[in-house]
Amino acid sequence: MAAQSNQSNVTAFTVSDFGRTFAANVGNGSDHGWGNHQLVVGGAVNGATLYGSLPSLVVNGPGDTGLGRWIPGVSVDQYSATLAKWFGVTSTDLNTVFPNLGHFATPNVGFLA
């Protein structure tokens, strides 16, 4: 991409709002949780920064809804809206594309220039 001067025009990312609970369930595994770690790479990425917050890994601790099912620090809507804005979706259309975006104080997480 650098040889073509396209490094700021290409972004690769992972996306999943699926996670696992910290504590094991009654069986031999863990239950479905919320959120997950995501990766974003490319020339337009404001890197070397953690966006959101890491949970306190204590069952029934801060932000835990039970069994280590933590509330994510960044919603999938915020993450996706940040990417959509970079892809060219207008600010006016973001709330149509992501109807829950209005529930968050910061709709653009800021990881893309």
C-alpha positions, 0 to 999 in steps of 0.5 A: 500500500505504501508503494502505491501511496494508498496506506491512508486509504486502506483499513482492515478491522475485526468486528464482533459483539460476542464474548465469553463470561469470565467465570465458567458455567455449570458445564465445561465452559463459559457462557455467552458474554458481551463485547470483545477486543477488536483490531483496526489496522491501516494508515489512517488509524490513530494507533498506539492507543487503547480505546475504551477501557479494560474491565476489572477482572473480578466477578461481581466487581465494577461493570459486571452484570454477573458471572464476569459478564462485563458491560463493554466500554465501547458499543458496537454502534460506536465502533461501527459508526467510527468506521462508517464515518471514515467510509463516507457515511455523513453525520446526518445519516449515521443516526439512521444507519445506527439508530441506537447511536444517540444513546452514547455521548461519543458516537465517534470513538476517534481511532481513525483520522 
